[in-house]
Amino acid sequence: MIWLGILVTAAGCYVLKLVGLSVPERILVHPLTNRISALIPPALLGALIAVQVLADDKSVTIDARLVGLAAAVALLLLRAPFLAVVCGAAAAAALVRALGWG
């Protein structure tokens, strides 16, 4: 039964790739297509961050992760280096957890 799922998935991936290769050139170079394709990665990244920070099984949870995210955003706005952003966010979340608030 598992092999059937693997084969169906492989066939679906192949068909999806074939459909992508069959898109006419005029659609790919259209300005609207370029604008939309430029907005998809930031939207997906934002959704992923929101799910990882706020989701807990099937409910929304406000805890130390949100404080860490806020610290990361503040450090990014201050143009801090990436390592400082990661360490600052981790330190903020750890401090909140150590104080028992999250």
Sequence and secondary structure as in RCSB ss.txt:
>XXXX:A:sequence
MIWLGILVTAAGCYVLKLVGLSVPERILVHPLTNRISALIPPALLGALIAVQVLADDKSVTIDARLVGLAAAVAL
LLLRAPFLAVVCGAAAAAALVRALGWG
>XXXX:A:secstr
 HHHHHHHHHHHHHHHHHHHHTS HHHHT HHHHHHHHHHHHHHHHHHHHHHHHEETTEE  SHHHHHHHHHHHH
HHTT  HHHHHHHHHHHHHHHHHTT  
